[in-house]
């Protein structure tokens, strides 16, 4: 995940943010049809369609419409977060289905068979399909402080912008609670019932999980945690700055292994590249591994140096979501899982 200007290397670096197999993949031509299913449903929101509607996003841009948006197109993870608040988007772009056709981890609880997918991979965004949805608004995240809209291809962003206004939620260099609060407010503006029992319960669960993680980290400060990601040739070690989840976990007291600034520099501050021969450079008790589809998953890592790591031998490897679905329902388990890992970990480093 990138620095502010998103030059070509750092755009790929975003995907690597702890790792990705998208390194070196050229941005596909805009308008590529990814073969996704169109949705025949009129799915859009459970909100009352009254207006006017306005929302000030994290670029400082205020979008104003005559009524609450009916045709929402969003980055997949944003659509998944809104879904947890009872708001259903009409179309998505970003990782939605895996090669086997199953829902990507970033799709959350959405029924992907009922979504119009504008682009399933980095650089793909079918403008014709997007226009056909008659979008009222496009909503996505931002991984820099320059207002770059995540998964909206740079070379076609101007064409896309002409079809509907956009809303950007920042997930750059802040703690998880901030974008969570912003998505919560956005969902409310779109008509979500934040007093619904499941929404209230999810928020309470998140707060309880944060307290549990803080307690676990305080009780076991000696437990060292490494945030990693894998590709066939490279193991990525994330620094705890810039990423919303790691910044928050660190603020709660989690003891992260931190690559030196000099090692992080090439990625704009996000991560250090290690060869598999050097994967034992840092001694960790717990390893958190990137759960996104573009990353090599722990069960598929067939590297002798990996298998020899003390945390791996001890079974102390847990998933990490570098792009959390920004609902309390989806973020509470992230805290609970890390808290449990710290509570039960053997000191092996």
C-alpha positions in Angstrom: 0.0 0.0 0.0 1.4 3.2 -1.3 2.8 6.6 -0.8 0.9 9.7 -1.7 1.7 10.1 -5.4 1.1 6.5 -6.5 3.7 6.3 -9.1 3.7 3.1 -11.1 5.8 1.1 -8.7 3.9 2.2 -5.7 0.5 1.5 -7.4 1.7 -2.1 -7.6 3.0 -1.7 -4.1 -0.5 -1.0 -2.8 -1.5 -4.4 -3.9 1.5 -5.8 -2.1 0.9 -3.9 1.1 2.1 -6.8 2.9 2.1 -8.7 -0.3 0.4 -9.4 -3.6 0.7 -11.4 -6.7 -0.3 -8.4 -8.7 3.3 -7.2 -8.9 4.2 -6.4 -12.5 0.6 -6.8 -13.8 -0.1 -4.0 -16.3 -3.3 -2.1 -15.9 -5.8 -3.7 -18.2 -7.5 -1.6 -20.8 -10.6 0.1 -19.5 -13.7 -1.4 -20.8 -12.5 -5.0 -20.6 -15.4 -7.3 -20.0 -14.5 -9.6 -17.1 -17.4 -12.0 -17.8 -19.1 -11.2 -14.5 -22.8 -11.9 -14.2 -25.2 -9.0 -14.4 -27.7 -8.7 -11.7 -31.3 -8.7 -12.8 -32.4 -7.4 -9.4 -33.2 -3.8 -8.5 -31.0 -4.2 -5.5 -29.9 -0.9 -4.2 -30.8 0.1 -0.7 -33.2 -0.6 2.0 -33.4 3.1 2.7 -36.3 5.3 2.0 -35.7 7.0 -1.3 -36.2 10.6 -0.2 -33.9 13.5 -0.3 -32.1 15.7 -0.7 -28.9 13.9 0.1 -25.4 15.1 0.8 -22.2 13.7 2.2 -18.8 15.2 2.7 -16.1 12.7 2.0 -12.5 12.4 3.2 -11.2 14.5 0.3 -13.3 17.4 1.7 -15.6 17.0 -1.3 -19.3 17.3 -0.6 -21.6 15.4 -2.9 -25.1 16.7 -3.2 -28.0 14.9 -4.9 -31.7 15.6 -5.1 -32.5 12.3 -3.3 -30.8 9.4 -1.5 -28.7 7.5 -4.1 -30.7 4.5 -5.5 -28.0 3.2 -7.9 -24.8 2.8 -5.9 -21.7 1.4 -7.4 -18.8 0.7 -5.0 -15.5 -1.0 -4.4 -16.3 -4.5 -3.4 -15.2 -4.1 0.2 -17.2 -0.9 0.6 -20.3 -2.7 -0.8 -19.7 -5.5 1.7 -19.6 -2.9 4.6 -22.7 -1.2 3.5 -24.4 -4.5 3.1 -23.8 -5.1 6.8 -25.8 -2.0 7.5 -28.7 -3.0 5.3 -27.6 -1.0 2.2 -27.2 -3.0 -1.0 -25.3 -1.7 -3.9 -26.2 -2.3 -7.5 -22.7 -2.8 -8.9 -19.1 -3.4 -7.6 -15.6 -3.2 -8.8 -12.5 -4.9 -7.2 -11.9 -8.5 -6.1 -15.4 -10.0 -6.0 -15.1 -13.6 -7.2 -12.2 -16.0 -7.1 -11.1 -18.0 -10.1 -13.4 -20.8 -9.0 -16.4 -18.4 -9.0 -16.7 -18.3 -5.3 -17.1 -15.0 -3.4 -13.8 -13.3 -2.7 -13.0 -12.6 1.0 -13.5 -8.9 0.3 -17.1 -9.5 -0.8 -18.2 -10.3 2.8 -21.8 -11.5 3.1 -23.0 -10.2 -0.3 -24.5 -12.6 -2.8 -22.1 -12.1 -5.6 -24.4 -13.8 -8.1 -26.8 -10.9 -7.8 -24.2 -8.2 -8.3 -23.1 -6.5 -11.6 -19.3 -6.7 -11.5 -17.7 -3.8 -13.3 -14.2 -5.2 -12.9 -12.9 -8.1 -10.9 -9.2 -7.4 -11.1 -6.8 -4.5 -10.7 -7.0 -2.2 -13.8 -10.3 -3.6 -15.1 -13.3 -1.2 -15.1 -15.9 -1.7 -17.7 -17.2 1.8 -18.4 -20.0 0.7 -20.7 -21.3 -1.7 -18.0 -20.9 1.1 -15.4 -22.9 3.6 -17.5 -25.6 1.0 -18.1 -26.3 1.0 -14.3 -27.1 4.7 -14.5 -25.1 5.2 -11.3 -26.0 7.9 -8.8 -22.8 7.7 -6.9 -19.5 5.7 -6.9 -18.0 4.9 -3.5 -14.5 3.6 -2.7 -11.6 3.9 -0.4 -8.4 5.9 -0.7 -4.9 4.6 0.2 -3.1 7.9 -0.1 -3.6 11.5 0.9 -3.9 12.7 -2.7 -7.5 11.6 -3.2 -6.7 8.7 -5.5 -9.8 6.5 -5.7 -9.0 2.8 -5.0 -9.4 0.5 -8.0 -10.5 3.3 -10.3 -8.0 3.1 -13.2 -5.9 6.3 -13.5 -6.1 6.3 -17.3 -9.9 6.3 -17.4 -10.7 8.1 -14.1 -11.9 11.3 -16.0 -14.4 9.3 -18.1 -15.6 7.5 -15.1 -16.0 10.8 -13.1 -18.3 12.2 -15.8 -20.9 9.5 -15.2 -21.5 10.1 -11.5 -20.1 11.9 -8.5 -17.7 9.9 -6.2 -17.2 9.5 -2.5 -13.9 8.5 -1.1 -13.3 7.1 2.4 -9.6 7.3 3.6 -7.9 4.2 4.8 -4.5 5.8 4.8 -2.3 6.5 7.9 -5.0 6.4 10.5 -6.4 4.0 13.0 -9.1 1.5 12.1 -11.7 3.3 14.2 -11.7 6.4 12.0 -12.7 4.8 8.7 -15.2 2.6 10.6 -16.8 5.7 12.0 -16.9 7.3 8.5 -18.5 4.2 6.9 -21.0 4.1 9.8 -21.9 7.8 9.1 -22.1 7.2 5.3 -24.4 4.2 5.9 -26.7 6.3 8.0 -26.8 9.0 5.4 -27.9 6.3 2.9 -30.8 5.3 5.1 -29.3 2.6 7.3 -31.1 1.9 10.6 -28.2 2.2 13.1 -30.6 1.4 16.0 -31.2 -2.1 14.5 -30.4 -4.8 17.0 -27.8 -6.4 14.9 -26.0 -3.1 14.3 -26.0 -2.2 17.9 -24.8 -5.6 18.9 -22.0 -5.5 16.3 -20.7 -2.2 17.6 -20.8 -3.4 21.2 -18.9 -6.6 20.2 -16.2 -4.5 18.5 -15.8 -2.3 21.6 -15.6 -5.4 23.8 -13.0 -7.0 21.4 -10.9 -3.8 21.5 -10.9 -4.0 25.3 -9.9 -7.6 25.2 -7.1 -7.0 22.8 -5.8 -4.2 24.9 -5.9 -6.4 28.0 -4.1 -9.3 26.2 -1.4 -7.0 24.8 -0.8 -5.5 28.2 -0.6 -8.9 29.9 1.8 -10.3 27.4 4.1 -7.6 26.1 6.8 -10.1 25.3 4.8 -11.7 22.5 6.1 -10.4 19.2 3.8 -10.2 16.2 4.9 -10.1 12.6 2.5 -9.0 9.8 3.5 -10.8 6.6 2.3 -11.7 3.1 3.6 -14.1 0.6 4.1 -14.5 -3.2 6.0 -17.2 -5.0 9.3 -15.3 -4.9 8.9 -12.7 -2.1 7.9 -12.6 1.5 6.7 -9.1 2.6 7.0 -7.8 6.1 4.7 -4.9 6.8 5.5 -2.0 9.0 2.8 -1.0 11.4 2.5 2.6 10.1 0.1 3.6 7.3 -2.1 0.5 7.6 -5.4 1.1 9.5 -5.5 -2.3 11.2 -1.9 -2.4 12.3 -1.9 1.2 13.5 -4.9 0.5 15.7 -3.6 -2.8 17.0 -0.3 -1.0 17.9 -2.3 1.7 19.7 -3.9 -1.0 21.7 -0.5 -2.2 22.8 0.4 -5.0 20.4 4.1 -5.6 20.1 4.8 -5.5 16.3 8.1 -6.4 14.6 9.1 -3.2 12.7 11.3 -3.3 9.7 13.7 -0.3 9.7 12.7 2.8 7.8 15.5 2.2 5.3 14.0 -1.2 4.4 10.5 0.2 4.0 11.6 3.1 1.8 11.3 1.4 -1.5 7.6 0.7 -0.9 6.7 4.2 0.3 6.8 3.0 3.9 4.5 0.0 3.7 6.6 -3.1 3.7 10.0 -4.8 3.4 10.7 -7.3 0.7 12.5 -10.5 1.8 13.7 -13.5 -0.3 12.4 -16.8 1.0 16.0 -17.6 1.9 15.9 -14.7 4.4 12.4 -15.2 5.7 13.9 -15.9 9.2 15.3 -12.4 9.5 12.8 -11.5 12.2 12.0 -13.6 15.2 8.2 -13.7 15.8 5.9 -15.5 18.2 2.8 -14.9 16.0 2.7 -14.3 12.3 -0.4 -12.6 10.8 -0.7 -13.5 7.1 -2.5 -11.5 4.3 -5.9 -13.2 3.6 -6.5 -11.6 0.2 -6.9 -13.7 -2.9 -3.8 -12.3 -4.6 -1.5 -13.5 -1.7 -0.2 -17.0 -1.3 -2.0 -18.5 1.6 -0.1 -20.3 4.4 -1.4 -23.7 3.5 0.0 -23.3 0.0 3.5 -22.2 1.1 5.9 -25.0 0.3 9.2 -23.4 1.3 11.5 -25.2 3.8 12.6 -21.9 5.3 8.9 -21.0 6.1 8.2 -24.4 7.6 11.2 -24.0 9.9 10.0 -20.7 11.5 9.2 -21.2 15.2 5.8 -19.5 14.9 4.9 -21.8 12.0 6.1 -24.9 13.8 4.1 -23.9 16.8 0.9 -23.3 14.7 0.9 -19.7 15.6 -0.1 -18.3 12.2 -3.4 -16.4 11.9 -5.1 -14.5 9.1 -4.8 -10.8 8.6 -7.1 -8.6 6.6 -5.0 -5.7 5.2 -8.2 -4.3 3.6 -10.8 -4.8 6.4 -14.4 -4.6 5.5 -15.4 -1.4 7.3 -18.3 -2.6 9.4 -18.2 -3.3 13.1 -19.6 -6.8 12.3 -16.6 -7.7 10.2 -13.9 -5.9 12.2 -14.8 -7.3 15.7 -13.5 -10.8 14.8 -10.2 -9.4 13.6 -9.6 -8.0 17.1 -10.9 -11.2 18.8 -8.7 -13.5 16.7 -5.6 -11.5 17.5 -6.4 -11.2 21.2 -6.9 -15.0 21.4 -3.6 -15.6 19.6 -1.7 -13.4 22.0 -3.5 -14.9 25.1 -2.7 -18.4 24.0 0.7 -18.1 22.2 3.8 -19.9 23.4 6.9 -17.7 23.6 9.0 -19.2 20.7 11.1 -16.2 19.5 
